Amino acid sequence: MRADPQRLIDLCRDVLRPLIEADNGKLFLVSADDNELVLHLGGTCSGCPGAPLTIRTLIEPAVRQIDPHVRVVVTVGAKCPANAVFLESKDKLTSVSDQTAEKTNLPTNP
């Protein structure tokens, strides 16, 4: 039985995000479905030599606990994929384009 993608998103938001943010990193959700979870590490994770260790010893094992068959893809860098969503809290998700608009005082798309 495959895991519900919402369970993977909840894991990322509720468990992984606070751990990554403890080191001033940022966790972004790019996509999630029955077969694949795509994440992006930003913030201080960009250029950090420990990022691959975070992926192998924190992110991948946690996801495997939910679904051992899901493919985990994690990109790292200062530039986020355009469709990435910043995982903030259970009630709030912010797209990267919304964050850029806030920083530049541009209106966000409805």
MMTF fields as JSON, N, C-alpha, C and O atoms, coordinates in Angstrom:
{
  "mmtfVersion": "1.0.0",
  "mmtfProducer": "UNKNOWN",
  "numBonds": 439,
  "numAtoms": 440,
  "numGroups": 110,
  "numChains": 1,
  "numModels": 1,
  "chainsPerModel": [1],
  "groupsPerChain": [110],
  "chainIdList": ["A"],
  "bondAtomList": [4, 2, 8, 6, 12, 10, 16, 14, 20, 18, 24, 22, 28, 26, 32, 30, 36, 34, 40, 38, 44, 42, 48, 46, 52, 50, 56, 54, 60, 58, 64, 62, 68, 66, 72, 70, 76, 74, 80, 78, 84, 82, 88, 86, 92, 90, 96, 94, 100, 98, 104, 102, 108, 106, 112, 110, 116, 114, 120, 118, 124, 122, 128, 126, 132, 130, 136, 134, 140, 138, 144, 142, 148, 146, 152, 150, 156, 154, 160, 158, 164, 162, 168, 166, 172, 170, 176, 174, 180, 178, 184, 182, 188, 186, 192, 190, 196, 194, 200, 198, 204, 202, 208, 206, 212, 210, 216, 214, 220, 218, 224, 222, 228, 226, 232, 230, 236, 234, 240, 238, 244, 242, 248, 246, 252, 250, 256, 254, 260, 258, 264, 262, 268, 266, 272, 270, 276, 274, 280, 278, 284, 282, 288, 286, 292, 290, 296, 294, 300, 298, 304, 302, 308, 306, 312, 310, 316, 314, 320, 318, 324, 322, 328, 326, 332, 330, 336, 334, 340, 338, 344, 342, 348, 346, 352, 350, 356, 354, 360, 358, 364, 362, 368, 366, 372, 370, 376, 374, 380, 378, 384, 382, 388, 386, 392, 390, 396, 394, 400, 398, 404, 402, 408, 406, 412, 410, 416, 414, 420, 418, 424, 422, 428, 426, 432, 430, 436, 434],
  "bondOrderList": [1, 1, 1, 1, 1, 1, 1, 1, 1, 1, 1, 1, 1, 1, 1, 1, 1, 1, 1, 1, 1, 1, 1, 1, 1, 1, 1, 1, 1, 1, 1, 1, 1, 1, 1, 1, 1, 1, 1, 1, 1, 1, 1, 1, 1, 1, 1, 1, 1, 1, 1, 1, 1, 1, 1, 1, 1, 1, 1, 1, 1, 1, 1, 1, 1, 1, 1, 1, 1, 1, 1, 1, 1, 1, 1, 1, 1, 1, 1, 1, 1, 1, 1, 1, 1, 1, 1, 1, 1, 1, 1, 1, 1, 1, 1, 1, 1, 1, 1, 1, 1, 1, 1, 1, 1, 1, 1, 1, 1],
  "groupList": [{"groupName": "MET", "atomNameList": ["N", "CA", "C", "O"], "elementList": ["N", "C", "C", "O"], "formalChargeList": [0, 0, 0, 0], "bondAtomList": [1, 0, 2, 1, 3, 2], "bondOrderList": [1, 1, 2], "singleLetterCode": "M", "chemCompType": "L-PEPTIDE LINKING"}, {"groupName": "ARG", "atomNameList": ["N", "CA", "C", "O"], "elementList": ["N", "C", "C", "O"], "formalChargeList": [0, 0, 0, 0], "bondAtomList": [1, 0, 2, 1, 3, 2], "bondOrderList": [1, 1, 2], "singleLetterCode": "R", "chemCompType": "L-PEPTIDE LINKING"}, {"groupName": "ALA", "atomNameList": ["N", "CA", "C", "O"], "elementList": ["N", "C", "C", "O"], "formalChargeList": [0, 0, 0, 0], "bondAtomList": [1, 0, 2, 1, 3, 2], "bondOrderList": [1, 1, 2], "singleLetterCode": "A", "chemCompType": "L-PEPTIDE LINKING"}, {"groupName": "ASP", "atomNameList": ["N", "CA", "C", "O"], "elementList": ["N", "C", "C", "O"], "formalChargeList": [0, 0, 0, 0], "bondAtomList": [1, 0, 2, 1, 3, 2], "bondOrderList": [1, 1, 2], "singleLetterCode": "D", "chemCompType": "L-PEPTIDE LINKING"}, {"groupName": "PRO", "atomNameList": ["N", "CA", "C", "O"], "elementList": ["N", "C", "C", "O"], "formalChargeList": [0, 0, 0, 0], "bondAtomList": [1, 0, 2, 1, 3, 2], "bondOrderList": [1, 1, 2], "singleLetterCode": "P", "chemCompType": "L-PEPTIDE LINKING"}, {"groupName": "GLN", "atomNameList": ["N", "CA", "C", "O"], "elementList": ["N", "C", "C", "O"], "formalChargeList": [0, 0, 0, 0], "bondAtomList": [1, 0, 2, 1, 3, 2], "bondOrderList": [1, 1, 2], "singleLetterCode": "Q", "chemCompType": "L-PEPTIDE LINKING"}, {"groupName": "LEU", "atomNameList": ["N", "CA", "C", "O"], "elementList": ["N", "C", "C", "O"], "formalChargeList": [0, 0, 0, 0], "bondAtomList": [1, 0, 2, 1, 3, 2], "bondOrderList": [1, 1, 2], "singleLetterCode": "L", "chemCompType": "L-PEPTIDE LINKING"}, {"groupName": "ILE", "atomNameList": ["N", "CA", "C", "O"], "elementList": ["N", "C", "C", "O"], "formalChargeList": [0, 0, 0, 0], "bondAtomList": [1, 0, 2, 1, 3, 2], "bondOrderList": [1, 1, 2], "singleLetterCode": "I", "chemCompType": "L-PEPTIDE LINKING"}, {"groupName": "CYS", "atomNameList": ["N", "CA", "C", "O"], "elementList": ["N", "C", "C", "O"], "formalChargeList": [0, 0, 0, 0], "bondAtomList": [1, 0, 2, 1, 3, 2], "bondOrderList": [1, 1, 2], "singleLetterCode": "C", "chemCompType": "L-PEPTIDE LINKING"}, {"groupName": "VAL", "atomNameList": ["N", "CA", "C", "O"], "elementList": ["N", "C", "C", "O"], "formalChargeList": [0, 0, 0, 0], "bondAtomList": [1, 0, 2, 1, 3, 2], "bondOrderList": [1, 1, 2], "singleLetterCode": "V", "chemCompType": "L-PEPTIDE LINKING"}, {"groupName": "GLU", "atomNameList": ["N", "CA", "C", "O"], "elementList": ["N", "C", "C", "O"], "formalChargeList": [0, 0, 0, 0], "bondAtomList": [1, 0, 2, 1, 3, 2], "bondOrderList": [1, 1, 2], "singleLetterCode": "E", "chemCompType": "L-PEPTIDE LINKING"}, {"groupName": "ASN", "atomNameList": ["N", "CA", "C", "O"], "elementList": ["N", "C", "C", "O"], "formalChargeList": [0, 0, 0, 0], "bondAtomList": [1, 0, 2, 1, 3, 2], "bondOrderList": [1, 1, 2], "singleLetterCode": "N", "chemCompType": "L-PEPTIDE LINKING"}, {"groupName": "GLY", "atomNameList": ["N", "CA", "C", "O"], "elementList": ["N", "C", "C", "O"], "formalChargeList": [0, 0, 0, 0], "bondAtomList": [1, 0, 2, 1, 3, 2], "bondOrderList": [1, 1, 2], "singleLetterCode": "G", "chemCompType": "PEPTIDE LINKING"}, {"groupName": "LYS", "atomNameList": ["N", "CA", "C", "O"], "elementList": ["N", "C", "C", "O"], "formalChargeList": [0, 0, 0, 0], "bondAtomList": [1, 0, 2, 1, 3, 2], "bondOrderList": [1, 1, 2], "singleLetterCode": "K", "chemCompType": "L-PEPTIDE LINKING"}, {"groupName": "PHE", "atomNameList": ["N", "CA", "C", "O"], "elementList": ["N", "C", "C", "O"], "formalChargeList": [0, 0, 0, 0], "bondAtomList": [1, 0, 2, 1, 3, 2], "bondOrderList": [1, 1, 2], "singleLetterCode": "F", "chemCompType": "L-PEPTIDE LINKING"}, {"groupName": "SER", "atomNameList": ["N", "CA", "C", "O"], "elementList": ["N", "C", "C", "O"], "formalChargeList": [0, 0, 0, 0], "bondAtomList": [1, 0, 2, 1, 3, 2], "bondOrderList": [1, 1, 2], "singleLetterCode": "S", "chemCompType": "L-PEPTIDE LINKING"}, {"groupName": "HIS", "atomNameList": ["N", "CA", "C", "O"], "elementList": ["N", "C", "C", "O"], "formalChargeList": [0, 0, 0, 0], "bondAtomList": [1, 0, 2, 1, 3, 2], "bondOrderList": [1, 1, 2], "singleLetterCode": "H", "chemCompType": "L-PEPTIDE LINKING"}, {"groupName": "THR", "atomNameList": ["N", "CA", "C", "O"], "elementList": ["N", "C", "C", "O"], "formalChargeList": [0, 0, 0, 0], "bondAtomList": [1, 0, 2, 1, 3, 2], "bondOrderList": [1, 1, 2], "singleLetterCode": "T", "chemCompType": "L-PEPTIDE LINKING"}],
  "groupTypeList": [0, 1, 2, 3, 4, 5, 1, 6, 7, 3, 6, 8, 1, 3, 9, 6, 1, 4, 6, 7, 10, 2, 3, 11, 12, 13, 6, 14, 6, 9, 15, 2, 3, 3, 11, 10, 6, 9, 6, 16, 6, 12, 12, 17, 8, 15, 12, 8, 4, 12, 2, 4, 6, 17, 7, 1, 17, 6, 7, 10, 4, 2, 9, 1, 5, 7, 3, 4, 16, 9, 1, 9, 9, 9, 17, 9, 12, 2, 13, 8, 4, 2, 11, 2, 9, 14, 6, 10, 15, 13, 3, 13, 6, 17, 15, 9, 15, 3, 5, 17, 2, 10, 13, 17, 11, 6, 4, 17, 11, 4],
  "groupIdList": [1, 2, 3, 4, 5, 6, 7, 8, 9, 10, 11, 12, 13, 14, 15, 16, 17, 18, 19, 20, 21, 22, 23, 24, 25, 26, 27, 28, 29, 30, 31, 32, 33, 34, 35, 36, 37, 38, 39, 40, 41, 42, 43, 44, 45, 46, 47, 48, 49, 50, 51, 52, 53, 54, 55, 56, 57, 58, 59, 60, 61, 62, 63, 64, 65, 66, 67, 68, 69, 70, 71, 72, 73, 74, 75, 76, 77, 78, 79, 80, 81, 82, 83, 84, 85, 86, 87, 88, 89, 90, 91, 92, 93, 94, 95, 96, 97, 98, 99, 100, 101, 102, 103, 104, 105, 106, 107, 108, 109, 110],
  "secStructList": [7, 7, 7, 7, 2, 2, 2, 2, 2, 2, 2, 0, 0, 0, 0, 0, 2, 2, 2, 2, 2, 6, 6, 6, 3, 3, 3, 3, 3, 3, 3, 3, 7, 1, 1, 3, 3, 3, 3, 3, 3, 3, 3, 6, 6, 6, 6, 7, 6, 6, 2, 2, 2, 2, 0, 0, 0, 0, 0, 2, 2, 2, 2, 2, 2, 2, 7, 6, 6, 1, 3, 3, 3, 3, 3, 3, 1, 1, 1, 7, 7, 6, 6, 7, 3, 3, 3, 3, 3, 6, 6, 3, 3, 3, 3, 2, 2, 2, 2, 2, 2, 2, 2, 2, 6, 7, 7, 7, 7, 7],
  "xCoordList": [0.839, 0.0, 0.885, 1.81, 0.597, 1.359, 0.856, -0.317, 1.775, 1.416, 0.651, 0.896, -0.256, -0.971, 0.033, 0.759, 0.084, 1.023, 0.862, 1.831, -0.34, -0.542, 0.253, 0.72, 0.409, 1.225, 2.679, 3.355, 3.162, 4.533, 4.699, 5.708, 3.716, 3.748, 3.715, 4.458, 2.856, 2.782, 4.12, 4.56, 4.764, 6.079, 7.078, 7.818, 7.098, 8.029, 7.766, 8.698, 6.508, 6.148, 6.323, 6.872, 5.862, 5.797, 7.062, 7.345, 7.821, 9.002, 10.3, 11.184, 10.412, 11.674, 11.937, 13.059, 10.912, 11.094, 11.692, 12.665, 11.145, 11.729, 13.185, 13.986, 13.527, 14.908, 15.85, 16.952, 15.423, 16.245, 16.332, 17.39, 15.229, 15.233, 16.074, 16.501, 16.323, 17.165, 18.573, 19.269, 18.988, 20.294, 20.139, 21.023, 19.013, 18.71, 18.564, 18.745, 18.235, 17.935, 16.459, 15.666, 16.104, 14.703, 14.345, 15.138, 13.145, 12.669, 11.5, 10.529, 11.599, 10.565, 10.027, 10.783, 8.729, 8.085, 7.944, 7.346, 8.491, 8.364, 7.187, 6.361, 7.105, 5.96, 5.909, 6.911, 4.721, 4.524, 3.395, 2.318, 3.653, 2.597, 2.845, 3.692, 2.126, 2.232, 3.611, 4.007, 4.346, 5.61, 6.853, 7.959, 6.685, 7.857, 7.593, 6.518, 8.605, 8.594, 9.792, 10.931, 9.533, 10.605, 10.656, 9.664, 11.821, 12.036, 13.211, 14.009, 13.297, 14.44, 14.914, 14.109, 16.224, 16.83, 17.443, 18.228, 17.083, 17.623, 18.126, 18.428, 18.215, 18.732, 20.195, 20.956, 20.598, 21.994, 22.37, 23.553, 21.407, 21.716, 22.368, 23.093, 22.11, 22.713, 24.226, 24.73, 24.925, 26.377, 26.974, 28.195, 26.151, 26.66, 27.199, 26.511, 28.408, 28.95, 28.199, 28.357, 27.383, 26.621, 25.269, 24.578, 24.877, 23.568, 23.379, 22.315, 24.358, 24.168, 23.968, 23.216, 24.638, 24.461, 23.049, 22.443, 22.523, 21.152, 20.16, 19.196, 20.41, 19.52, 19.578, 18.539, 20.789, 20.954, 20.561, 20.023, 20.827, 20.616, 19.36, 18.954, 18.748, 17.539, 16.332, 15.339, 16.416, 15.248, 14.87, 13.731, 15.814, 15.487, 14.99, 13.976, 15.662, 15.143, 13.747, 12.927, 13.482, 12.16, 11.075, 10.01, 11.347, 10.367, 10.177, 9.057, 11.26, 11.174, 10.317, 9.725, 10.25, 9.383, 7.914, 7.104, 7.577, 6.201, 5.932, 4.905, 6.86, 6.701, 8.084, 8.79, 8.478, 9.819, 10.021, 11.153, 8.955, 9.059, 9.026, 9.258, 8.748, 8.662, 10.072, 11.026, 10.184, 11.453, 11.596, 10.673, 12.751, 13.015, 14.052, 15.159, 13.686, 14.591, 14.723, 13.723, 15.958, 16.192, 17.244, 18.359, 16.87, 17.823, 18.279, 17.586, 19.443, 20.007, 20.538, 21.194, 20.255, 20.824, 20.094, 19.036, 20.682, 20.092, 18.864, 17.959, 18.822, 17.688, 16.703, 17.053, 15.468, 14.421, 13.716, 13.616, 13.23, 12.376, 11.153, 10.659, 10.67, 9.568, 8.298, 7.531, 8.061, 6.832, 7.008, 6.123, 8.123, 8.368, 7.473, 7.132, 7.106, 6.266, 7.027, 7.484, 7.16, 7.827, 6.906, 5.77, 7.388, 6.587, 6.737, 7.765, 5.696, 5.773, 5.065, 5.698, 3.78, 3.006, 1.83, 1.617, 1.085, -0.028, -1.052, -1.676, -1.226, -2.247, -1.716, -2.496, -0.395, 0.147, 1.198, 2.162, 1.006, 1.989, 2.219, 1.26, 3.462, 3.784, 4.569, 5.589, 4.112, 4.861, 6.069, 6.08, 7.075, 8.288, 7.962, 8.54, 7.051, 6.697, 6.029, 6.227, 5.238, 4.631, 5.701, 5.606, 6.732, 7.808, 8.576, 8.912, 8.854, 9.567, 8.751, 9.3, 7.446, 6.58, 6.586, 6.597, 6.579, 6.588, 7.879, 7.85, 9.01, 10.3, 10.432, 11.116, 9.787, 9.903, 8.687, 8.587, 7.758, 6.524, 5.654, 4.943, 5.711, 4.858, 3.583, 3.61, 2.468, 1.25, 1.402, 2.041, 0.805, 0.829, -0.337, -1.344, -0.188, -1.266, -2.378, -2.091, -3.641, -4.735, -4.881, -5.755],
  "yCoordList": [-1.184, 0.0, 1.248, 1.363, 2.164, 3.396, 4.429, 4.452, 5.271, 6.327, 7.433, 7.73, 8.018, 9.196, 10.348, 10.592, 11.061, 12.187, 13.211, 13.871, 13.347, 14.295, 13.884, 14.742, 12.583, 12.12, 12.524, 12.877, 12.472, 12.885, 14.391, 14.84, 15.156, 16.611, 16.945, 17.813, 16.259, 16.483, 16.173, 16.91, 15.085, 14.727, 15.848, 16.251, 16.339, 17.41, 18.663, 19.277, 19.043, 20.278, 20.162, 21.064, 19.06, 18.951, 18.389, 18.689, 17.58, 16.93, 17.46, 17.923, 17.392, 17.76, 19.262, 19.692, 20.06, 21.515, 22.091, 22.841, 21.77, 22.355, 21.936, 22.724, 20.713, 20.258, 21.007, 21.387, 21.216, 21.939, 23.416, 24.029, 23.986, 25.395, 25.641, 26.772, 24.611, 24.769, 25.22, 25.847, 24.898, 25.338, 26.449, 26.658, 27.162, 28.277, 27.857, 28.667, 26.59, 26.12, 26.324, 26.634, 26.146, 26.265, 25.026, 24.55, 24.51, 23.338, 23.742, 24.334, 23.421, 23.726, 22.436, 21.501, 22.386, 21.273, 21.643, 22.667, 20.815, 21.044, 20.252, 20.787, 18.957, 18.135, 16.884, 16.461, 16.308, 15.062, 14.287, 14.827, 13.025, 12.142, 10.745, 10.569, 9.767, 8.406, 7.793, 6.919, 8.233, 7.598, 8.436, 7.899, 9.747, 10.612, 11.821, 12.419, 12.16, 13.364, 14.2, 13.738, 15.436, 16.325, 17.513, 18.218, 17.724, 18.795, 19.649, 19.249, 20.831, 21.706, 22.258, 22.714, 22.215, 22.797, 24.147, 24.244, 25.175, 26.511, 27.088, 26.354, 28.388, 29.05, 28.699, 28.682, 28.421, 28.088, 26.72, 26.381, 25.929, 24.638, 24.847, 23.978, 25.997, 26.313, 26.399, 27.239, 25.556, 25.566, 24.918, 24.903, 24.39, 23.755, 22.358, 21.572, 22.044, 20.713, 19.604, 18.43, 19.963, 18.971, 18.638, 17.744, 19.34, 19.109, 17.664, 17.099, 17.035, 15.634, 14.706, 13.734, 15.012, 14.219, 14.388, 13.418, 15.604, 15.862, 15.057, 14.499, 15.008, 14.262, 12.778, 12.135, 12.221, 10.772, 10.285, 9.187, 11.1, 10.609, 11.148, 10.633, 12.176, 12.741, 12.607, 11.975, 13.192, 13.251, 11.876, 11.438, 11.19, 9.895, 8.858, 8.21, 8.676, 7.7, 8.044, 7.151, 9.327, 9.724, 9.408, 8.904, 9.706, 9.417, 7.909, 7.442, 7.147, 5.675, 5.059, 3.998, 5.715, 5.228, 5.315, 4.482, 6.315, 6.483, 5.56, 4.883, 5.531, 4.7, 4.322, 5.169, 3.058, 2.647, 2.637, 2.504, 2.772, 2.68, 4.024, 4.081, 5.096, 6.408, 6.88, 6.682, 7.492, 8.057, 9.437, 10.249, 9.705, 10.984, 11.743, 11.253, 12.933, 13.796, 15.096, 15.746, 15.475, 16.715, 17.53, 17.066, 18.74, 19.666, 20.641, 20.857, 21.222, 22.161, 23.361, 23.21, 24.551, 25.733, 26.997, 26.968, 28.104, 29.404, 29.681, 30.394, 29.128, 29.354, 28.191, 27.036, 28.516, 27.512, 27.281, 28.191, 26.067, 25.841, 26.752, 27.043, 27.198, 28.162, 27.648, 28.438, 26.344, 25.791, 25.342, 24.68, 25.684, 25.271, 26.044, 27.204, 25.377, 25.967, 25.883, 24.81, 27.014, 27.047, 26.457, 26.905, 25.458, 24.792, 25.56, 25.473, 26.317, 27.149, 26.521, 26.221, 26.324, 25.748, 25.007, 25.046, 24.349, 23.544, 24.376, 23.885, 25.613, 26.458, 27.38, 28.036, 27.436, 28.422, 27.79, 27.187, 27.931, 27.549, 28.764, 29.404, 29.09, 30.25, 29.804, 29.129, 30.169, 29.822, 30.735, 31.844, 30.259, 31.049, 32.345, 33.384, 32.311, 33.537, 34.547, 35.751, 34.08, 34.986, 35.625, 36.808, 34.846, 35.386, 36.451, 37.492, 36.211, 37.19, 38.467, 39.565, 38.331, 39.501, 40.295, 41.526, 39.587, 40.282, 41.072, 42.201, 40.493, 41.164, 42.367, 43.335, 42.312, 43.409, 44.324, 45.227, 44.091, 44.874, 44.797, 45.748, 43.68, 43.463, 42.766, 42.047, 42.956, 42.237, 40.762, 40.382, 39.921, 38.477, 38.08, 38.783, 36.958, 36.445, 35.881, 35.199, 36.14, 35.622, 34.127, 33.522],
  "zCoordList": [0.0, 0.0, 0.0, 0.804, -0.894, -1.021, -0.014, 0.359, 0.404, 1.35, 0.639, -0.53, 1.35, 0.864, 0.79, 1.753, -0.341, -0.44, 0.691, 1.065, 1.23, 2.325, 3.563, 4.312, 3.782, 4.917, 4.737, 5.703, 3.495, 3.219, 3.429, 3.974, 3.0, 3.191, 4.683, 5.142, 5.438, 6.887, 7.559, 8.441, 7.143, 7.679, 7.414, 8.312, 6.205, 5.847, 6.664, 7.184, 6.778, 7.464, 8.978, 9.611, 9.555, 11.013, 11.661, 12.821, 10.931, 11.516, 10.906, 11.627, 9.596, 8.945, 8.96, 9.226, 8.677, 8.606, 9.889, 9.81, 11.077, 12.294, 12.515, 13.019, 12.144, 12.308, 11.372, 11.768, 10.148, 9.179, 9.548, 9.412, 10.014, 10.413, 11.658, 11.892, 12.464, 13.654, 13.266, 14.064, 12.037, 11.525, 10.494, 9.664, 10.546, 9.635, 8.184, 7.275, 7.968, 6.624, 6.323, 7.212, 5.063, 4.644, 3.839, 3.027, 4.071, 3.355, 2.477, 2.949, 1.204, 0.219, -0.365, -0.629, -0.566, -1.249, -2.717, -3.047, -3.595, -5.029, -5.567, -6.305, -5.195, -5.596, -4.729, -4.153, -4.652, -3.92, -4.579, -4.832, -4.852, -5.343, -4.787, -3.911, -5.28, -4.748, -4.938, -4.166, -5.947, -6.291, -6.02, -5.961, -5.855, -5.751, -4.865, -4.897, -4.076, -3.244, -3.67, -3.608, -4.105, -4.539, -3.581, -3.395, -2.979, -2.017, -2.465, -3.313, -1.876, -2.126, -0.792, 0.02, -0.566, 0.625, 0.258, -0.685, 1.001, 0.777, 2.074, 3.015, 2.128, 3.329, 3.52, 2.553, 4.745, 5.002, 4.457, 4.432, 4.022, 3.387, 2.022, 1.536, 1.409, 0.105, 0.263, 1.008, -0.418, -0.36, 0.871, 1.027, 1.737, 2.949, 2.623, 1.972, 3.064, 2.795, 3.532, 3.199, 4.53, 5.27, 4.659, 5.149, 3.596, 2.981, 2.517, 2.77, 1.85, 1.458, 2.66, 2.584, 3.755, 4.978, 5.53, 5.984, 5.494, 5.931, 5.1, 5.625, 3.806, 2.916, 3.226, 3.373, 3.329, 3.525, 4.913, 5.059, 5.938, 7.304, 7.99, 9.032, 7.413, 8.016, 7.096, 7.457, 5.925, 5.047, 4.506, 4.671, 3.862, 3.255, 4.272, 4.013, 5.418, 6.39, 6.924, 7.143, 7.132, 7.635, 6.615, 6.97, 5.347, 4.291, 4.153, 3.947, 4.263, 4.135, 5.243, 5.049, 6.392, 7.465, 7.064, 7.47, 6.275, 5.802, 4.622, 4.583, 3.65, 2.453, 1.931, 1.382, 2.096, 1.68, 0.165, -0.301, -0.6, -2.051, -2.762, -3.97, -2.053, -2.695, -3.075, -2.324, -4.225, -4.685, -4.062, -4.128, -3.457, -2.805, -3.628, -3.854, -4.067, -4.822, -4.044, -3.736, -3.726, -2.984, -3.733, -3.97, -4.096, -4.698, -3.626, -2.632, -3.836, -2.862, -3.622, -4.652, -3.115, -3.736, -3.353, -2.724, -3.747, -3.441, -4.29, -3.856, -5.486, -6.374, -6.253, -6.498, -5.869, -5.719, -7.051, -7.874, -7.257, -8.423, -8.35, -7.26, -9.492, -9.542, -8.879, -8.328, -8.92, -8.348, -6.9, -6.359, -6.262, -4.88, -3.917, -4.15, -2.842, -1.799, -0.484, -0.091, 0.189, 1.484, 2.532, 2.69, 3.247, 4.277, 5.582, 6.252, 5.936, 7.14, 8.329, 9.341, 8.219, 9.314, 8.707, 7.495, 9.535, 9.029, 8.27, 7.33, 8.665, 8.051, 6.961, 6.272, 6.799, 5.87, 4.957, 5.43, 3.665, 2.66, 1.784, 1.354, 1.515, 0.705, -0.509, -0.372, -1.688, -2.893, -3.006, -2.471, -3.701, -3.887, -4.61, -4.291, -5.576, -6.298, -5.367, -5.529, -4.391, -3.408, -2.532, -2.203, -2.145, -1.314, -2.076, -1.511, -3.33, -4.147, -4.255, -4.168, -4.445, -4.545, -3.245, -3.264, -2.11, -0.826, -0.652, -0.162, -1.047, -0.879, -1.801, -1.468, -2.946, -3.92, -3.922, -4.752, -2.99, -2.876, -4.134, -4.46, -4.827, -5.981, -5.524, -4.525, -6.224, -5.84, -6.143, -7.125, -5.288, -5.517, -6.404, -6.484, -7.059, -7.883, -7.019, -6.036, -7.349, -6.524, -6.685, -6.063]
}
